[in-house]
């Protein structure tokens, strides 16, 4: 349902822990998606979120001198 609201959000689940993982384009984007989830649930579901984890990706563009 969240994917219909926002096609840029990625939702997956961890089979080992049973957690749902919501990935977005930044911390604010994920916060807005969690608020939408609360609205979709009608206030009947408790959503517990952890602090966001940010992935950093680096690459080498040139040879060092």
Phi, psi and omega in degrees: 000321180295326180294329176291323180291316184222102183291349181273349181276144177245128179238128178221172179231150177261114184294331182287321184255343182080008180279149170261137182249123179251118181244136181217191184274022179146172183298317180296319179301315180293321178299318179296319179296321178294323175297320177296320177300318178298320178295317180299325181281352179070020180080005182270348183246139176269125179251118179254124181241150177262166175301146182294147175249127183252127177268134177249136178235131180234155176215163178264126180257336183211164177282137178288147179263000000 
